[in-house]
Amino acid sequence: MSNGPNDRPDGIAADGADHKHPIADSITGLGQKIIGGIEEIGGILTGDPVTAAEGEFNLEVGDVREEIEEDLEESRSDD
């Protein structure tokens, strides 16, 4: 039985090479904010206050994640 693409550890290609994804690591806060914005708009358009509130929460989480990511980058550059 062969391993499928989902059975490999993150960043390990079929050829066994270790590939890093620095772009994916740096857009996590932005991605969270985009998802939150879409959810918030969807909740407003459908009249669902829970979805709108969840979207607002995700926007705030995205802001916090971006701040944390910036702090981590600064601490890594100081080392």
Backbone as a chain_set.jsonl record, in Angstrom:
{"seq": "MSNGPNDRPDGIAADGADHKHPIADSITGLGQKIIGGIEEIGGILTGDPVTAAEGEFNLEVGDVREEIEEDLEESRSDD", "coords": {"N": [[0.847, -1.169, 0.0], [0.65, 2.167, -0.905], [1.756, 5.388, 0.208], [-0.432, 8.135, 0.384], [-0.842, 11.58, -0.755], [-1.704, 12.927, 1.48], [-0.611, 11.588, 3.576], [1.967, 12.344, 4.044], [4.4, 14.108, 5.996], [4.067, 17.593, 6.817], [5.466, 19.777, 4.473], [7.175, 17.959, 3.318], [8.073, 16.654, 0.295], [7.097, 14.488, -2.491], [9.453, 13.493, -3.489], [10.984, 13.334, -1.283], [12.281, 15.59, -0.496], [12.687, 18.415, 1.624], [10.515, 20.957, 1.734], [9.987, 24.269, 2.481], [7.406, 26.617, 3.378], [7.372, 29.69, 3.341], [5.728, 31.84, 2.614], [3.115, 31.003, 3.149], [3.31, 30.83, 5.903], [3.509, 33.493, 6.611], [1.107, 34.735, 5.984], [-0.941, 34.072, 7.669], [-2.327, 35.612, 9.634], [-3.459, 37.559, 7.981], [-5.047, 35.94, 6.357], [-6.866, 34.999, 8.241], [-8.175, 37.378, 8.828], [-9.373, 37.928, 6.36], [-11.151, 35.768, 6.092], [-12.738, 36.301, 8.312], [-13.868, 38.779, 7.561], [-15.431, 38.016, 5.364], [-17.217, 36.247, 6.606], [-18.476, 38.009, 8.368], [-19.76, 39.817, 6.617], [-21.416, 37.988, 5.273], [-23.038, 37.163, 7.405], [-24.36, 39.547, 7.987], [-25.731, 40.019, 5.582], [-27.447, 37.804, 5.467], [-28.861, 38.122, 7.746], [-28.087, 36.867, 10.063], [-27.132, 37.035, 13.216], [-25.261, 35.595, 14.731], [-23.383, 34.535, 12.922], [-22.391, 36.942, 11.903], [-21.229, 37.992, 14.221], [-19.301, 36.035, 14.697], [-17.676, 36.447, 12.484], [-16.734, 39.029, 13.058], [-15.274, 38.439, 15.352], [-13.277, 36.771, 14.216], [-11.967, 38.662, 12.639], [-10.787, 40.238, 14.629], [-9.147, 38.31, 15.821], [-7.424, 37.854, 13.691], [-6.059, 40.312, 13.637], [-4.67, 40.159, 16.082], [-3.103, 37.873, 15.625], [-1.465, 38.815, 13.538], [-0.002, 40.786, 14.914], [1.379, 39.171, 16.748], [2.875, 37.59, 14.987], [4.525, 39.569, 13.863], [5.962, 40.335, 16.148], [7.304, 37.927, 16.672], [8.921, 37.737, 14.377], [10.573, 39.959, 14.773], [11.859, 39.207, 17.157], [13.246, 36.993, 16.287], [14.991, 38.138, 14.45], [16.562, 39.6, 16.126], [18.117, 37.723, 17.367]], "CA": [[0.0, 0.0, 0.0], [1.48, 3.357, -1.002], [1.32, 6.569, 0.944], [-1.076, 9.18, -0.399], [-0.27, 12.897, -0.486], [-2.084, 13.386, 2.811], [0.126, 10.819, 4.573], [3.318, 12.886, 4.209], [4.514, 15.229, 6.923], [4.012, 18.92, 6.2], [6.713, 20.282, 3.916], [7.963, 16.894, 2.712], [7.568, 16.38, -1.049], [7.127, 13.082, -2.899], [10.838, 13.089, -3.704], [11.651, 13.296, 0.003], [12.904, 16.876, -0.197], [11.999, 19.233, 2.621], [10.177, 22.253, 1.153], [9.361, 25.188, 3.425], [6.412, 27.502, 2.785], [7.423, 30.929, 4.12], [4.607, 32.716, 2.302], [1.962, 30.508, 3.899], [3.519, 31.154, 7.304], [3.397, 34.925, 6.862], [-0.211, 35.276, 5.695], [-1.953, 33.469, 8.515], [-3.153, 36.676, 10.206], [-4.223, 38.154, 6.893], [-6.063, 34.966, 5.979], [-7.885, 35.009, 9.302], [-8.947, 38.605, 8.661], [-10.193, 37.787, 5.155], [-12.244, 34.858, 6.436], [-13.622, 37.031, 9.225], [-14.623, 39.769, 6.802], [-16.447, 37.309, 4.564], [-18.249, 35.761, 7.529], [-19.232, 39.146, 8.889], [-20.652, 40.287, 5.546], [-22.425, 36.953, 5.08], [-23.984, 37.227, 8.519], [-25.176, 40.756, 7.841], [-26.63, 39.846, 4.436], [-28.463, 36.798, 5.762], [-29.555, 38.474, 8.977], [-27.68, 35.928, 11.107], [-26.221, 37.763, 14.113], [-24.196, 34.72, 15.216], [-22.353, 34.5, 11.88], [-21.782, 38.268, 11.864], [-20.371, 38.103, 15.406], [-18.15, 35.162, 14.489], [-16.808, 37.146, 11.543], [-16.07, 40.119, 13.787], [-14.289, 37.784, 16.203], [-12.163, 36.34, 13.384], [-11.21, 39.858, 12.269], [-9.962, 40.597, 15.777], [-8.121, 37.27, 15.957], [-6.447, 38.127, 12.635], [-5.214, 41.418, 14.086], [-3.79, 39.658, 17.136], [-2.121, 36.971, 15.011], [-0.482, 39.623, 12.819], [0.882, 41.39, 15.914], [2.244, 38.109, 17.275], [3.818, 37.234, 13.931], [5.512, 40.646, 13.774], [6.829, 40.23, 17.32], [8.172, 36.769, 16.484], [9.933, 38.077, 13.371], [11.525, 40.878, 15.406], [12.682, 38.484, 18.115], [14.156, 36.131, 15.514], [16.035, 38.961, 13.821], [17.451, 40.052, 17.2], [19.022, 36.622, 17.76]], "C": [[0.89, 1.228, 0.0], [0.887, 4.491, -0.182], [0.688, 7.557, -0.004], [-0.474, 10.53, -0.044], [-0.609, 13.407, 0.912], [-1.336, 12.652, 3.917], [1.526, 11.372, 4.829], [3.319, 13.998, 5.252], [4.516, 16.547, 6.162], [5.39, 19.356, 5.72], [7.584, 19.225, 3.277], [7.324, 16.526, 1.368], [7.677, 14.892, -1.355], [8.55, 12.593, -3.099], [11.646, 13.06, -2.4], [12.318, 14.597, 0.392], [12.039, 17.652, 0.79], [11.773, 20.62, 2.022], [9.46, 23.088, 2.2], [8.396, 26.092, 2.671], [6.385, 28.816, 3.553], [6.264, 31.864, 3.826], [3.378, 32.288, 3.087], [2.095, 30.843, 5.377], [3.253, 32.631, 7.587], [2.014, 35.488, 6.588], [-1.3, 34.716, 6.598], [-2.868, 34.525, 9.136], [-4.023, 37.317, 9.153], [-5.338, 37.215, 6.456], [-7.205, 34.926, 6.976], [-8.775, 36.236, 9.157], [-9.858, 38.528, 7.436], [-11.396, 36.892, 5.434], [-13.246, 35.566, 7.346], [-14.469, 38.063, 8.501], [-15.734, 39.135, 5.985], [-17.577, 36.817, 5.459], [-19.117, 36.901, 8.046], [-20.221, 39.662, 7.846], [-21.766, 39.272, 5.296], [-23.476, 36.969, 6.18], [-24.9, 38.429, 8.434], [-26.184, 40.57, 6.713], [-27.746, 38.848, 4.709], [-29.253, 37.102, 7.021], [-29.234, 37.54, 10.119], [-26.677, 36.62, 12.032], [-25.06, 36.906, 14.631], [-23.052, 34.681, 14.205], [-21.643, 35.847, 11.79], [-20.825, 38.45, 13.044], [-19.133, 37.229, 15.27], [-17.158, 35.801, 13.52], [-16.046, 38.271, 12.211], [-14.981, 39.562, 14.7], [-13.06, 37.378, 15.396], [-11.329, 37.521, 12.893], [-10.269, 40.259, 13.405], [-8.839, 39.587, 16.0], [-7.033, 37.478, 14.912], [-5.511, 39.257, 13.011], [-4.198, 40.951, 15.133], [-2.71, 38.75, 16.552], [-1.055, 37.747, 14.249], [0.499, 40.271, 13.783], [1.863, 40.361, 16.462], [3.298, 37.717, 16.247], [4.907, 38.29, 13.786], [6.493, 40.585, 14.941], [7.789, 39.059, 17.191], [9.27, 37.058, 15.466], [10.996, 38.995, 13.957], [12.432, 40.135, 16.373], [13.656, 37.545, 17.397], [15.286, 36.93, 14.883], [17.007, 39.493, 14.882], [18.472, 38.996, 17.59], [20.218, 36.517, 16.91]], "O": [[1.799, 1.326, 0.824], [-0.315, 4.539, 0.079], [1.216, 7.797, -1.09], [0.331, 10.616, 0.883], [0.12, 14.229, 1.466], [-1.414, 13.049, 5.08], [2.207, 10.91, 5.745], [2.345, 14.741, 5.374], [4.921, 16.604, 5.001], [6.362, 19.309, 6.473], [8.641, 19.553, 2.738], [6.159, 16.129, 1.322], [8.267, 14.129, -0.589], [8.832, 11.411, -2.904], [12.848, 12.793, -2.416], [12.866, 14.708, 1.489], [10.813, 17.547, 0.778], [12.725, 21.375, 1.823], [8.441, 22.665, 2.745], [8.548, 26.307, 1.468], [5.468, 29.043, 4.342], [5.85, 32.617, 4.708], [2.671, 33.134, 3.635], [1.093, 31.113, 6.038], [2.818, 32.982, 8.683], [1.762, 36.642, 6.934], [-2.483, 34.882, 6.301], [-4.085, 34.337, 9.155], [-5.197, 37.593, 9.398], [-6.46, 37.659, 6.212], [-8.372, 34.831, 6.595], [-9.989, 36.151, 9.342], [-10.99, 39.01, 7.473], [-12.523, 37.219, 5.06], [-14.457, 35.441, 7.165], [-15.656, 38.209, 8.791], [-16.846, 39.658, 5.922], [-18.752, 36.951, 5.118], [-20.337, 36.772, 8.148], [-21.384, 39.914, 8.159], [-22.926, 39.649, 5.128], [-24.667, 36.808, 5.912], [-26.081, 38.343, 8.769], [-27.355, 40.918, 6.862], [-28.868, 39.026, 4.234], [-30.219, 36.404, 7.329], [-30.021, 37.423, 11.058], [-25.508, 36.774, 11.678], [-23.991, 37.435, 14.936], [-21.885, 34.781, 14.584], [-20.424, 35.892, 11.619], [-19.735, 39.0, 12.883], [-18.041, 37.626, 15.677], [-15.946, 35.707, 13.712], [-14.853, 38.454, 11.966], [-13.899, 40.137, 14.809], [-11.93, 37.606, 15.827], [-10.113, 37.398, 12.745], [-9.104, 40.579, 13.174], [-7.714, 39.964, 16.328], [-5.85, 37.301, 15.205], [-4.311, 39.189, 12.745], [-3.02, 41.306, 15.073], [-1.543, 38.841, 16.934], [0.123, 37.394, 14.297], [1.7, 40.307, 13.514], [3.049, 40.654, 16.621], [4.467, 37.532, 16.585], [6.078, 37.955, 13.607], [7.699, 40.758, 14.76], [8.959, 39.174, 17.555], [10.421, 36.67, 15.667], [12.183, 38.835, 13.674], [13.635, 40.389, 16.416], [14.774, 37.336, 17.868], [16.415, 36.447, 14.794], [18.155, 39.803, 14.563], [19.555, 39.316, 18.081], [21.056, 35.642, 17.129]]}, "num_chains": 1, "name": "protein.A"}
